[in-house]
């Protein structure tokens, strides 16, 4: 006869998040912020970075920034040149030049001149006393990047190596499902691309977890607070904990 | 025939659960947010029909309860080392879900998006209070 198994310790019952006063409201505020972020990203808006307008980042823009090893993509500290370059590449003016819209199409050789004057303006506005003078615009630029990558697809632990370019993966997924021409995909904003990729994945694999960074951030804050003993479950249940407001990016 | 089943757990949720998410105290993994918890209360039905298949009688008995859930895993300060939930770990559900104990039958892959990690779990209700045979 085998040895009887030891009885185990019953764990304290879980506590519903909706039983924690203030948390439902905080989650609702985070959800609203999430809603606005996602809606904005599909409207093709321009964004204001300390008075400089930038476009919604497209796949083509991303490739340019990636090829030029932009610190804004790699999340490292940018130099003066990087700030000026980023603001030029993401400006509405750059797109007009690169698409040859209107009179710009007749004088493409003037584009370096336009870039030069744009650079002078940026230097005058933000780069005179670096890093102090550029701090705000750099922070805003990183917030903008966070918004562009808000719905970037999750990775899976233990996933195998891929033999495909990331671009092939994006184009293949979109063209298999939506039959878009390649040109339309190059011009697609990254937020739209990521939301479409998430929609495709949910359709094919409904059991895969979904990510909502603003509400996830709040839930993570609760769990980390409990694990680091900053507060207890009883304090959460008694409404003695003030929850953080959702961040803007 | 009267029901001979044991304690019944809720077959109905009146919506008071709100988001449905809760903080679960796992035995090994510690405190984790289970952001969805979908119990399936198992039942088997014996049916008797007449000669042409019309219903005459039936009796339903309970079978094993199972559940699925999504865990948002805690992450250390680096954002890269999550607490992975292992097979065999267990917790007690809130009273709104019957207050039963559940163990992890299958822990799926861990997914990461930025600083956040999630894992799909398949759970089974614990009936007689004996522990699972260890985590793996």
Interface residues (C-beta under 8 A of the other chain):
Chain A: X5 X6 X7 X8 X9 X10 X11 X12 X13 X14 X15 X16 X17 X18 X19 X24 X27 X152 X153 X154 X155 X156 X157 X158 X207 X208 X209 X211 X213 X216 X217 X219 X220 X222 X223 X224 X226 X227 X233 X236
Chain B: X16 X17 X18 X19 X20 X21 X22 X23 X24 X25 X26 X27 X30 X31 X32 X33 X34 X35 X68 X70 X72 X74 X75 X90 X91 X92 X93 X94 X95 X96 X97 X99 X101 X109 X110 X111 X112 X113 X114 X115 X116 X118 X119 X120 X129 X130 X131 X133
